[in-house]
Amino acid sequence: MSKMHPGIVPMKGKVLVHNIETGDKRTKSGIIILDDDGKDHGIHERWAQVYAVGTDITDVKPGEWCLIKHGRWSRGVPLHTPDGIITLRLVDWPDAVLLAAEHPPSEVDHG
């Protein structure tokens, strides 16, 4: 994970995420789950890594991963970091977040 940019703190009830999943996904069994970029099919939740949290949020912390409801993230805003450019997106807490995990998901499992 990139080191956080000093001074960037989301407002109350907001989470900043980056590394949001994009593109088609393939399960271990070979099933392809299509990306939904502007399409009516393939709509699904997405994993994203927490970059920063509002001061009132204690359930997740930077570096963890959240599964976010489809379409409940903002447009991306580029941020220049020492590691390169990352894209930050704003998410409402807890309404848009389905679950959180310490480690990135290793595979897509849409049973």
N, C-alpha and C positions, 0 to 999 in steps of 0.2 A: 504494500500500500504506500502511496505517496505520503510524505510528511504533510500535515495540515498547514494550510496557509494561515499565518497568525492573523487574528482579528476577524475571521469569518465565523460567525455564529448565527445559526438560523433563529428566526423569531420563535416565540412560544408556540408549542404544538406542531413544529415543523422539523423535518429531518432532511438533511442534504445527502444525496447518494451519488455514486459514480460507478463505473464498471457495470452498467445495466446490460443485461443480456440482449443481444441483437442477432438477427439472422436465423436461418432454419436450424432446428435441433434434431439430433438423431439419438434415439434411445439405444441401450445396449442390445436390444433384440432387433434393431435395424429399422424401427418405425421412424419416419421422418415427420416432424411437427413443423409445419410451415410458419415462417415469420408472418406477422400480420401488418406490416407497414402499409397502411391505407387500404387493406383488403377486408372483405367481409368474412373470410375464412381464416382459420389459424389463430384466432384470438385466444390469448392465454396470459396468465400472470407472468411476471418476470422477476428474476433475482437481481438484486443490486447491492453493492457494498456501501455501508454507512460511512460517510465522510465526516459529518459533524451533526450534532443534535442540539435542539433548543435547550435552554437552561432548565426547563421543567421536565425533561424526559430522562428517566432513569432505567427504563427497561431494555434499552439497547445502547451500545457505545460505538464510537468510531472503530472501523475494522471489521465489525460483524456484518452479516449478510441478512437481508430482509426479502421476503417474497411479497411483492407489491401487486395489488389488484390491477387488472388491465386498464391502461389509460389514466391511471391516477397519479401520474408524475408530470412535472412541468417540462416544457421544452428545455433543451440543454443550453447551458451557459459555459463557454470555455474558460478555463482557468490555467494560467501559465504557472507551472511548478518547476522546481529544480530537476524533477524526473521527466519533464515534458508537459504537454498540454493534456489536461483531463477535462471531461465534460461533467458538470454538476447539474443535478436535477432536484427539484424540491418536491417533497412528499408530505402529505398531512398525516400526523400521528394522532391517534392510532387507527383512524378510519380507513386508510388506504393500505395498511400493513397487515398481512395475513399471519405471518410468523417470522421468527428470527432464528438465526443459527450462528454459532461461532465461526464455522468454517464454510467455505463456498460449497455449493452443491456439486457432487461429483457426476451426477447424471440427471437427465430429465425422466421423471416417472409420472406419466399421466395415465394411470391405471385404467 
